[in-house]
C-alpha cells in the first residue's frame, strides 16, 4: 500500500470517528506522543508548587487532568460534554469533574491557585466571558495559562513541523487534521482578552514548531 493511500485512509478514519465516536477520537489523540508531550511540557513550565488547587477547563476525557492529579495537585476538571466526563469519571472516580460552560463556571470566587485550558479559547463563541470567568475563580496572585493553535501557521510551516516530529500513520493524520480543521486564534487576540479583564505579566511560548502557542499570566494580588 502506498504512503499516500495510507495517509488518506487514516484521514478518513479520523473523519469517521469525529462524526460517530468523538469520545474515542479525543481520547486516542490525548494518548499520542506529540500531543501528550506538548501539553505536559507546557504545564511543567507553568504549574505552581504541589498542594495548590488547579482547574482545567475543557478537560475532555481527563487524560491531562490525571497527569496533573498524579503529580500531587488538587485538581478539578470541567467540560461541556457529559459523555466525555462519564469516561473520565469511570477511569478515575477520585478526581472531581463538573459539566459546565466555560463562560459560566460552577465555582466560587478566588478558589484556584492556577487555571489552565488547552485548545479551547479558539473554539468559544464568547471568549471574553471565558476570560472573565477564569479571572473570577483565580486567586489574587494566581497563575493562568491557555494553549491554542496559532493564526498564520501555514501549510509550509506544517510540512516543517511534520519533518521535525517524524510522525506517521494515525498520529500524522491527527496532527494534520488539527492543523487543517481547528479554528486558529492570534497571540495578540488572546493577550488582549487577558489584558482586558485585568491579568498582568503575559508571557508567550511556542510549541510544535510554532503550530501552537501558550499565553500565561498572573492575576493582580
Buried (B, 14 or more C-beta within 10 A) or exposed (E): EEEEEBBEBBBEBBBEBBEEEBBEBBBBBBEBEBBBEBBEEBBEEBBBEEEBBBBBBBBBBBBBBBBBBEBEBBBBBBBBBEEBBBBBBEEBEEBBBBBBBBBEBEBEEBBBBBBBBBBBBBBBEEBEBBBBBBBBBBBEEBBBBBBBBBBEBEEEBBEEBBEEBEBEEBBBBBBBBBBEEBEBBBBEBBBBBBEEBEBEEBEEBEBBBBBBBBBBBBBEE
